[in-house]
């Protein structure tokens, strides 16, 4: 959830640190800071609020150095205060930390007994004191870090500098993403490649338990047993242009409008292949997917709703049983495992801690076959999975996921068809029909984006509301859930979603003239059922806002507002109906004046439990 950037060079690295932190703002944060080695002194500046405030303070104080670390913090242990902001310092040792140390209370008691004083409420300050303690016992900064991490329980990504060793930085990783950027006569560390693209595209991803030493001349990496190890150097293809706002007001708006291209890129391999080969999911996917007897999907948040949609597809089209669980719940229950079921993990970042831990738990239960659907190449979850499908959505900066969600749906639909073929449910004619539907999807999505002016008018009505209800049935119930999530994430309007048939089992008690009810009502086999549910709302004075298809046979009337998407898209209809609820949330938030890209209390990459 937090962000790390660090640099060692022959030039002033403060501008690199500041720019890197700005690139990390999208992840969500409430304070920021940098620490640099200036001569024989550690200098530090921290501020709550935006990076710009900290940047101004650093400029005022004349910060300049060739070695430094920076951090954006999302509060976990301790409130949003300057004293809790990173970097933390202990007797000439400065560090930044992502993650949560679960045994920090025991370590704090131990350190207090040793005479250390604490200035913050964080678990991170414990690590700084431990490193200093081990330095006092002999050895260098790297050795002290390696001894320290062996005493920590939990998740961490660490970058450390020390007054006594001005020629190097040391880092460690366990459970939280951390990568090293390689330059000429300079090297970098970051939690996200976007933070260092300004300086280098050559990156090295650290593995679980790794520690590393960075100097101007090079990088040395050590495995969990402290033995030297080589890690592959890769060239990042993330575009700087994808990290720029361009002509849009917010990244969320930009990313909503990027969905036709993102979907086209995600389905490109299938279109080029003229069908749905198993190789879309890896060289060995054919044998693996043919052997399975069912599918278990594990995900969190928006990705969980993508999984719920896929359940309808997988069971109806591929004829395989499919269950979907919130990863943070699955990992803590006594699950009954069927090793013949495929474990599918879905994560935009590939670093979602709960999903990663759920994957580990599934493997421990005996699941040998795993597939990751992810947007970030070489992230932790794909590396831990047998099969991988990258969604090719491109960098997603807005905290509220948009194009990552719809590309996940496209990937899951492709998986469904592959499974259907391998299990004898889809013949060549049906495969060709599904491919044609997929081929038309980006264009249909572009047509939906043309509805934006109509949705703006609805948003103005929503802006003054305190609550909203979203309804859907079948394939579109998860889209109602996604719509409610988007609205509450960025507009702070309380929103709930229900299967429309559940109205009379409780939620109908909430309906009155002040409760707008959004209905996903495509022209499918459940439309008449949805119409009946809409009448239940109107009979109680509720105002309906209906997203229908061009060929749905009902019209707007008093208290019933209708916006029509293009004609019904069949099994891919959930993708099309996602965009209107995204636009409704965006424009409602805009009307309410909230921070659309950085909603309060939320972070983009959830790397803590």
N, C-alpha and C positions, 0 to 999 in steps of 0.2 A: 504494500500500500504506500509505503514511503519511497523516497528516491535518493539514490547515492550517486555522486560523481566525485572523482579524484584525479589528480594529474601531477606528474613530475616531468620537468622539462628544463631547457636552458632559457626559456622565455618566461614572461610573467603569465602565470596560470590563472590568476584571478578572473580575467574575462572568460576563460574557458569554463571555470566553475560556475560563474553567474549564468552564462548562456546555457550550460548544461542543466542547471536547476530550472531555468525557464522552460526548457524542453520537457522537463519532468512534471511541470505543473498540472498537466492533464490527469495525472494519476490520483490527484486529490491530496490535499495537505492543509495544515493550519498554521505552520510556522516553518522557518527556514534558517539556515546559518552556514557559515564557512569557517574553517580554521586553517591557518597557513603557518609555515615556519619562516619567520623573519629574523635572519641572523641566528642567534641562539635562543630565541623566544618563540613560544606559540602565541599567535594573536588570533582572536576569535571575535566574530560578530554574529549575533542572532536576533531575530525579530519574529513576533507573531504577525499573522496576516500574510500579505503577498510578498513574493520574492523581490518585487520592485522596492519595497520598503527596506529590506535588508541590503539590496544593492546600493541604495542611496547612502545608507550608513557606512558601508564599506568604502565608498568613494570619499565620503567626508573624512573618514579616518585614514585615508591614504593607503589602503591595503595594496600590497604588491609582493609577490613571492614566486619562487620556482617550484614549490612543493605545497600542495594543499588538498583539502577534502571539503565537500559540501553535502548538504542534506535538506530534503523537504520532509517534514514530519506530519503524520496523521496520528493524533493522540490516541494512545491505548492506556499505558500506565501513567497516570498523572494528567492534570488538566492542560489547557492550552495557555501556557505561560512561557516567558522567555527562559526561565531557569530550567524548564523541561525540554526546551528545544535543543536539537543537536547542532554542532558537535559537543560531546562531553569531554571534559579534561580531568586528568589526574596526574599531578606532579610532573608536568612536561610530556604526558601522553595524551593525544587527542584522537577521538574516534567517532565514526558515524555508524549507525546500526539500523538495519531493517529486520523485522521479525519480533518474536516474543521469547523471552527467557523464562521458562516455567519454574526453574528453581532459584529465581532471583531473591526471594525472601530468605532462604537458607544462606545464600551467599552474602547477602547484606548483613545478616547477623554475624557471620564469621568475620567480615571485614570491619564491622563496628568494633568487635572484640580486639581486632588488630590495630585499632586506633584511627581508621579511616573515617572521614567526615563526608556526609552526603549533602549536596546542594539541591538535588532534584528528587522527584517522586518516581523517576523512571527505573525500569529494569536495566537500561543501557549503562547507567553510571556504574553499576556493579562490574561490568566488563572492563571499563577503563581502570578501575581500582585493581582488579585482578591482574591485568596486564602489568601495571606498575609493580604490584607485589612480586610477580614472577621475575620482572627485570631486576629487582633488588636481590633476588636469589642467585643471580649470575646468568650469563648468556645474553644474547642480543634480542632485538625487538621481535624477530620472527620466532625465535624459540619461546619467548614469553607468550606470544599469541598462540602458538601451538599447544603449549601447556594449558593456557586458559580455556581454549575451546573444548578441551577434554573434560573440563569441569562444568560445562554448561549443558543444560537440558532444554531443548526447545528448538526454535528456528532462528537462523541469523544469516545476514550478509554483513560483513564488517570491512571497513577500511580504516587503517590506523597509521598515524605518523607520530614520531617521537623526537623530542628536542635533542636527544643524544645521538640520533642517527639521521642527519640532514640529507643523506644521499639515497634514501629509499623510503618506500611505503610498503606496508604489508596488509594482506587481505585474507578473508576466510569466507567460506560459504557452506551452509547447511540448511536446506529447506527453503531458502529464498534466492531469487535469481541474482547472479553477479557475473559480469563478464569483464575481460581485459581488452583494452584497445591498444593496438601496436602502432607506433609511429617511428619516425626517423629521429633518433636522439631524444625521444620523449615517449612516454607511455601513460595509459589512462585506465581508470576503472569506473564502472557504472552498473547500475541495476537495470538499465534499459539502453539499448544501442542508440536510441534517439538522442541521448544526452551527450554523445561523443562524435556524432556524425560530422560535426563542424571540424573535427580534428583528424579523424581517421575512419576508414571503412574496414580495416583489417581487425578482426575480433577473434577472441578465444573464449569459449564458454567454459566456466569452471564447473566441475562436477561436485556431487555431494561429498562433503568432508574435505574438499581441497583447501589448502592454504597456498599463498603465492607471495613472492617478493618482486616489487617493481622498482627498477632503477632507470636512469636515463638510457643506459646501454642495453637493457633487456629485461626479460621476465623469467623467473624460475617458478615452477609449479610443483607442489608436493601433494601426494594423495593423503588419505585419512591416516595412514600409518606413518606419515612424515617422510616417506620415500620419494625421491624425485620422480616425476612423471611427465610425459609429453601430452599436451592437449592440442587437438587439431585447430589450425588457424583457418578462418573462413573469411570470405569477402561479403559484407552486408550489402544487400540490394535495396534496402529501405531508401526511398526517395526523400530528399529534403523538401521537395515540393509538396509531398503528402503531409508534411508537418507544418505547412504554411496555410493561413486562413484563406488567402485569395479574396475573391469578391463577396464572400459570404459574411454574415454578421456573426455567426458562431460555427464552431467545428461541427456541432450536432446538425445544423442545417446543411452544411457542406456534405457531411457523411450520409445524410438522408438522400441528397441529390446524387451521390456517387453510387447509389445502389444498382442502377442499370449496368454500369461498367463493372462493379464488383461481382455481380451475378454472372455477367458474361465471362469474366475471367475464371470464375469458379467452375463453370460448366464447360469451359473451352475444351478440356481434354476429352470429354464425352462426345461433344459435337465433332471434334476432329477424328475421333475413332469411329464415328458413325453408329454408336451404340453405347452399351454399358459394360465394358470389360471389367473383370474383377481386378485387373492390374491398376485400376484407378486408385486402389487402396493399398498397393504394394505388390512386389514381385511374387510373394507367396500367398497373396490374398485368396486366390482361387481355391487352393486346397483347404485353407483355414475356414473360409466362409461356407464351403460346401459341407464341412464336417459338423457345423454347429447345429444345435437343436432349438435355440432361442436366443434372445437378446436382452441384456441388462444394461440400461443407460444410467449413468451417474453424472450429475451436473449440479450447478448452483445458479440461482437467479435467472436471468434471461435465458441462459443456456439450458436450464431445466425446462423452461417452457418450450424450447425447440425440441427437447427430448419428448415432451408430452405429445407434441404434434406428430413426431416420428412414430410414436406407438400406434397411432391410428393407421398410418401408412404401412408399417411393418406387418401388423396383424392382418390387415385387409388385403394387401397386395402380395406380400411375401408369404403369408400364411404361417408365420412363426410367432410363438408367444413372446411378448415384449413387456418388460416392466421398467418403470422409470422411478428413480429415487433421488431425493436431495442428498448430495454427497456427504454433507455434514451430519445427516441422520444415519445414513447407511454405515458409516465407519464406526458408529458407536452402538450398533445393535448386533445381536447374535443372528446373523443372516444364514439362511439355508442355501448353501451354494450348490449349483449344478455346473460342474466343470465343462460340460458341453455347451454352456451358454457363452456367447460373446459378450465381453465387457466393453461397452462404448463409453468413453469419457469425452465430454464436450467442454471446452474452455477457450474463450477468446484469447487470453494471454498465454495459455499453456503453463501458467505458474500458480493457478488458483490452489491455495494450500489444501483446502478441504477436499477438492477433487483429486489432487495428487495423493493425499493420504487415503482416500477411499480406494484409489487404484491399487495402492500397496496392500490394503486390507483384502481386496478381492483376490489378489495374487496369493496372499497368505492362506486364503480359504481354498485354494486349489484351482482357481481360474487361470488357465494357460493362455487363452486366446483373448487378446486385448486390441482395441482400436481407438486411436485418438483422433478427434476432429478439432482442429485448432487453427488459429489465424497467425501464429508467430512461429516461423521455422526455428528449429533447434532449441525450442523451449523445453522445460523439464518434462512435462507430461508426454509429448510425442517421443522424447528420447527414452522414456520408460515403457513405451507401448510396442507391441509386436507389429501392428499395422498403423498407418498414419494417412490422414487426408487433410491437406492444408486448404483453407477456404479462400485464400487469395483476396481477401477483402481490402488489403492494404492497411496502413496504419490507421487506427481508430483512436482519436484524441478525446472526443467527448466522453464523459463518464457514463452517460446513459447510452447503452449499446444500441446501434441501429443496423448498419450494414453488416456487422459481425453476425447478428441474429438471422437476417434473411439469407446470408451465405451459408450459415449452419443448416438452415432448412434445405437449401439446394443440395448440400453435401449429403444430408440424411436421406433426401429423396433418391439420390443416385445410389446410396447404399441399399435402400429398399429394393430398387429395381435389380441390382446385382444379386441380392439375396433371392429375389423372386425367380430370376433366371436359373440360378444354381440349384434351387429346390423345386424346379419343374412347374412353377406357377405362371411363368411368363413366356409366351412363344415369340417368334420373330416378329410377327405382325403387331403384337401388343408392345413389344420393345420399341419398334419403330414409331408407334403412336406416342409413347411416353417421351421419346427423343424429340418428336415434333413439338409436343407441349413445352418441353424444356427450352427448345430453340426460340420459341415465341416469348418466353418469360421476360427477358430484359426489356423488350419493346413494350410489353403490357405494363411493366412497372413504370416505364417512362410515361405512359398514358395516365397512370394513377397520379403521378407527380403533378400533372396539369390540373388536378382538383384543388391544389393548394389555396387559391383565392377563396373558394367556397368554405374550406375548412377554417380559414382565418376568421370568417364571420362567426362560425360556431365558437371559436376560441374566445372571442370577445364576450360571449354569453357565459362561458365557463369560468372566466377569470374572477368573477365575483362570487363563485360558489365555494362552499367548504367541503362538500362531499360529492362523490359521483359513483355510479354503479355501472359496471360493464357486464354484458350478457353475450353468451355465444353457445352454440351447441355442436357436438361432434368435433370434427377437425378444427372448428373455429373457437371452441372454448379456450384452448391455450392462447389464442390471439387476443381474446378478451382479457385474460390474465396479463399478457404482455402490455396491453393498452393501459390497464389499471396501474401496473408497475411504472410505466413511463410517466404517467400523469403525476403520481405521487413523488417520484424521484426528483423531478425538476420543477414542478409547480408548487409542491407541498400541499396540494389538495388531497384530502383523504379519499382514496378510491379502492373499491373492492370489485372482484370479478366472480361471477357464479355461472355454472351451467344454467341456461335459461329455464330448464325444467325444474330447477331447485327453488325458483322464486317463491312458490306457495309453501315451501317447507321452512320458511323463516325470513329470508331477506325482504319479502314483500312488506313486512312491517316497517321498513325504512322509507318506503316510497311515499313522497308527497310532492307538492309543487316545487319545492326547493331542491329536490334530488334529481339532477339530470341523469338519464339512463341511456347509455350508449349500447347499441345493439349491432352485432355483426350478423348480417342477414343475407348471405349469398343465396343465389337461386339453386339450392341443392335439395336433396330429398327431405331435409328437415325444415324447409322454409315454412310450410304450413304450421308445423309445431311452434316455430319461433313467432309466427304471427299471433298465435293464441296467447303466448306469453306476453307479447306486446299489448294485447288487449287487457291483460291483467294489470299491467302498469297504468294504462290510460284510465281504467275504471277507478283507480285510486288517486287520480289527479297528477300522475307523473308525466314529465315531459320527455319524449323519446327523440333520440338523435341516432338515426339509422344509417349504417353503411351497407348499401344494397348493391346488387349487380345491375348492369344496364338492362338486362332482360327480366328482372324481377317484376312481377305484375302487381305492384301496389304503389300508391302515390303519397305525397306529402299531404297532410291535413292539419287541422287545428291541434296543436300539441305534438305533432309528429313531423319531424324534419328529416329529409332524406337526401343523401348524397350517393350518387351511383358511380361505382367503379366500372371499368370495361366489362364486357360480357363475361359470364361465369367461366373461370379458368380450370374447372374440373378439380382434380386432386391437388393442383398447385395453387388453388384459391387462397389458402392461408398466407402465402407469400404476398400476394397482391393486397390482401386486407390488413397486412401489417403496416403498410405505409400510411394509410389514413390515420391510424391511432398514434403513430409516431408524430405526424404533422400536427395533430390535435394537441398533443402534449407540448410540443415545441412552441406553438403559437400561444397556447394558454400561459405557459411560463413567461414568454416574451411580454404578454399583456400584463402579467403580474409583476414584472420587473425583477425576477429572480436571476441568479447566476446560472445560466443554462448549462454551460460546459463544466462548471465546477460546483455542483449542488452541495449544500451543506452536509457535513457528517459522512460523506461518501467518498470512496476512492475507486480508481479504475481497475487496478490489479489487486485483488484481495489475497495478500500473501501472509495474513495472520488468521488465526482461528477465531 
